[in-house]
Amino acid sequence: DGVLDYNAYLGAISKLNPAPTMMIEHLNESQLIKGLKFIYRKAEENDIVFEGSQNRGELSDENASQEYFAPHQ
């Protein structure tokens, strides 16, 4: 909901080597789900693949609190 250009941001960090870890902080659970879906959609629109994302299931209220992402290696 902010003013950050997520297309530019995700494009820039996707070029970094080694790949950085991306964190989303200070959100309650429902905001986290909304924020993650937004980031995933922006990444998909820009052909950006997050490490471990091939093993990621559909994000839902049930799995939002669980360890959801593959650890960054």
Contacts in CASP RR format, 6 or more apart in sequence:
PFRMAT RR
TARGET T0000
AUTHOR 0000-0000-0000
METHOD contacts of the structure
MODEL  1
DGVLDYNAYLGAISKLNPAPTMMIEHLNESQLIKGLKFIYRKAEENDIVF
EGSQNRGELSDENASQEYFAPHQ
6 38 0 8 1.000
6 39 0 8 1.000
6 42 0 8 1.000
7 42 0 8 1.000
7 45 0 8 1.000
7 46 0 8 1.000
10 39 0 8 1.000
10 42 0 8 1.000
10 43 0 8 1.000
10 46 0 8 1.000
10 48 0 8 1.000
11 46 0 8 1.000
11 48 0 8 1.000
13 19 0 8 1.000
13 20 0 8 1.000
13 22 0 8 1.000
14 46 0 8 1.000
14 48 0 8 1.000
19 51 0 8 1.000
19 72 0 8 1.000
21 72 0 8 1.000
22 39 0 8 1.000
22 50 0 8 1.000
24 32 0 8 1.000
24 35 0 8 1.000
24 36 0 8 1.000
24 39 0 8 1.000
27 35 0 8 1.000
29 61 0 8 1.000
29 64 0 8 1.000
29 65 0 8 1.000
30 61 0 8 1.000
32 64 0 8 1.000
33 59 0 8 1.000
33 60 0 8 1.000
33 61 0 8 1.000
33 64 0 8 1.000
36 59 0 8 1.000
36 64 0 8 1.000
37 59 0 8 1.000
40 50 0 8 1.000
40 53 0 8 1.000
40 59 0 8 1.000
43 49 0 8 1.000
43 50 0 8 1.000
50 56 0 8 1.000
50 69 0 8 1.000
51 70 0 8 1.000
51 72 0 8 1.000
51 73 0 8 1.000
52 69 0 8 1.000
52 70 0 8 1.000
53 70 0 8 1.000
55 70 0 8 1.000
56 68 0 8 1.000
56 69 0 8 1.000
56 70 0 8 1.000
57 63 0 8 1.000
59 68 0 8 1.000
END
